[in-house]
Amino acid sequence: MAIFISVLNLLVNLWLLIIVYRQAVRKQLPWFVSYIAWEVLAGLEAFITRLIDRRLHDALYWWVETIEIALIVAAVRESFLRLFRGFTKKPGFRWSVWIVIAGVVIYAGWMAIAAPPVQHNKLGIFEVDAEFLFRWAILAIAFFSTILGLLAGESPETREDAVIIGFGAASAGFLAYVISVSLWGSKYTFLTKFAPPVGYFVAAGWWIWVFSHPVAKFGFKELGMGPEDIAKAFRRSREFLGGLVKEK
């Protein structure tokens, strides 16, 4: 089953790499394209080393993962800054983002200390804990971006949104697995071990769908949405919710 998932993952990433290359995505989102290219290389490495020697695969796994994590962080940061280009100079906006991220990271840090995942490799212990933290941060960014986009009436099919939402889905799968192992050990791993690959395949499917279509729009600024427009959207939302409360 592990080899089947590796092959499927390799084919999906290769398909996605071809799409982003044809759509010239590298000009707008170079870090995301670099991440997909690395995933293809990592998939080839995993497939070959599994066939040659499982110990070789295990020895290389954490080093490959370290580069993957770094590329994910760069890709999410890249898309987030492009999506909210018109808002990043607003102090209130920056503080709101960091408060949300800090909240989930503090919670994730407590979980990592209170119920750490079981690993025997020291690099693995460090990396799983670190990935657990940054996956929560990515999930927070995806949630924040989605809510703000919905309030502003911005389409979730822009490329930056697709990148952030996709990584959010992949992070949710990873967190579901790690939390289940932390809480129940190996009791449900026969089922939860499929959560990370399923989460990533959901993300890859969304990326393939969005990037298959030429999109000229990048972020709120290019869509004509400025900070004032977002503020109006928030005010309308508050007024709507206030009306509902009064009716009750």
N, C-alpha and C positions, 0 to 999 in steps of 0.2 A: 504493500500500500504506500509506503514512504517513497519508493522509486516511482510509482505511478503519479503521486502528487508532485514530485520533483520534475518529472517530464511534462506534466500538464502545466505547471508553473512556468517552465522554460518556454513552452510553446506560446502561452498567453503573453508573456513578456516580450517574446520575439515579435509577435503580431503587433503589440502595442508600440514597440520600437519602430517598426516599419511605418506605422500610421503617423507617429509624431515626426518622423523624418520627412515623410511626404508632405505633411502640413507645415513644415518649416517652423515647428514649435521651438526649436533651439534658439531662435532669434529673440523670443519673448521669455521663455522659461528654460534657460540653459541648465540650471541645477536639476530640474525635474527630469529633463532628457538624460542627464548624466546618471541620475538614479536608475532610470529604466535600463540604460546600457549596462550599468553595473549589475543589475538584477539578472540580465541575460548571461553575463560572464559568470556570476555566482551560481546560476542554475547549471551551467555547463560544468563548472568545477564540482558542484555537489553530485551531479550524475556520474561523472568520471571517477571521483574518489570513492563513491559508494561501491562502484563495481571493482575498483582496484583493491582497496583496503578500508574497512570501516574506521579503523583507528586513525588513518590519515585524514579521513573526512572529519572526525571528531576534533582532531588537533587543529585543523584549519577553520573550523566552523566559527569560533568566537572572533577570530581576526577578520573574517569576512563580514560578520555581523557588525563589528565596530565601524567599518567603513560604511556599511549600509545605514547605520543610525546617523552618522555624520551627514550623509547625503539627504536623508529624510528631513533632518533639521534645516539644512540649507534650502531644500525645495519648499518646505512649508513657509519658512521666513520669506523667501523670494515671492511666493504667491500672495502671502498676507500683505506685504508692503506694496505690491502692485495693486491689489484689490482696494486697499484703503489709502491710496496715495494722497488723496485730498484731505485725509483726516489725521495722518500721523504727526502733523505739526500742532495739533490741538492737545494741550496738556491734559485736559479732562478725558479725552479719548484714550490717551496713553495710559493714564492711571486706571481707567476702567478695565482695560485689557489686562494690565499687570495684576490688578486685584483679583480678577477671576482666575487667572493662571496661578497666582500665588496660593489661592485658596485650595485648589485641587492638588497642587504640588505638596502643600503641607499635609493634606490628608493622605496623599500617596506615600509621603515619607514616613508617616506614622504607621501605615499599613506595612511598609517594607521592613520596619523595625519590629513591629509587633508580630507579624506572621511572615517571615522571609521565606522565599521559595527554596526548595531543597535542591542544592547543587553540590557537586564534589570538586569541581574545577574552580580555583580561586578567581580566575578571570571571569568565569561564568557567573559566579555569585555577584561580583561587582557589576557585570554587564546587565544581568537580569534586573537587579535593583535599579540601576540607572535607567534602563529601558522602561521599567515600570513607571518611574517618575516622569520621563519625558513623554510617554504615551498618554498619560493623564493630561499633560500640558497640551498636547496636540488635540486631544478630544475636547478640551476646553476651548481651544481656538476654533475648532470646527463648529462647536455649538454656538459660540459667540458670533461667528461669521454668518451662520445660517439665520439666527434670530435677527441680527441687524439687517441682513439682506431681505428677509421677509417683511420686516417693518418698512423698509425703503422701497419695496416693490421691485427689487433687483432680481433678475433671472438667475436661478442656481446653475444654469448651464454655461456660464462663462468659464473660461479655462482655469482661471485662478480658483474660483469656487470649486470646480471639479477636483483640482489637486488637493485642496484642503479637506473637502468632504470625503474624498477617497481615502486619504490618510487617516481621517477620523474613523471610518468604517474598519480599516485594517487595525487601528489601535484598539477599537472596541473588541475585536476578536482576540487580540493578544491579551488584553486585560481580563476578558472572561475566562480564559484558560489559566492565567497566573493566579487569579483570585480563587478559582475553584480548587486549584492545587493547594493554595495556602490554607483554605478553610477545611477541605475534606481530604487532603492527601491524594492518594491514587484511586480513591473510591469511584470517581466518575470520569477518570481520564480516558476510558475507552470511548467516551462520547465527546468530552470537552477538548481532547487533543486535536479535533478537527476545527475548532473555533478559529485559530489563527489563519489557516489556509482558506477557510470559507470567507473570513473577513477580508482577506487580501483579494480573493477572486471577485468579491462584490465590488471592491475598489477598482480593480482592473477592468471589470465589465463596464463600470461607469465611465472610466477614463476612455475606454475604446469607443463608447457611444458618443461622448462629448467631442473628443479629438478627431473623430471621423468626419465631423462637419466643420467646414471653414467658419471661423468666428473672428470677426474684426474687433469685437468689443473686449476691452480689458479694464475691469475695475469700475468703481462708481464715478471716477472723474471723467472717463471717456464716455460714460453713459449719461453724463449731464447731471449727476447726483453729487451735490456738494454738501458740506456740513449743515448748512441751513435747511436743505431739503430733508436730511435725516432727522434734524431736530423737529421739523414739522410733522414728520411721520410718527415720532415718539409722542408728540403732543396729541395727535389724533388718536393714537392708541390709548393714551391715558384718559382722554375725554370719553372714548367709547367704553372703556372698562368702568369709568366713574358713572356713566349712565346706566350700565347694567346693575351696579351696586345699588343705585338710588331706586331703580324699579323694584328691586327685591325688598 
